[in-house]
Amino acid sequence: MSDDYVYDEATGEWLSPAEAAEKAAATTPKVVDSVGNELNDGDAVTLIKDLTVRGAGQTLKRGTVIRSIRLTGDDQEIDCRHPTIKGLVLRAEFVRKV
C-alpha cells in the first residue's frame, strides 16, 4: 500500500493520487479552437483572420502560425508568444489547431 495521499483543502479529505488527478482534470476547463478541436499546452495554432493587436500597433495576418501555446485556465483564452510581440493572449475562437 502506498503512503502517497493528497489532502484536498476544499473537502477536507485525503485522496489517492489517482483520485486527485481525476478531480484536477474535472475542474480544468476544456479549451476548443474555432472548429471544435481540443487545445492543450504546447500545441501549435494558426490564425483564421487578421487580428489587430492593441498596444503593439501591429496586425497579425491570417495564416500566422503560433507555436507552443499555454492554457490560461479560462476556457476562451490562450497565452502565446510571437517573435515580435511578448505576452500575447488570444481568444480561442480566432485560432485553429495545426
Helices and strands as residue ranges (DSSP letters): E 6-8, E 13-15, H 17-27, E 45-47, E 51-53, E 58-60, E 65-66, E 70-71, E 77-82, E 85-91, G 92-94, E 95-97
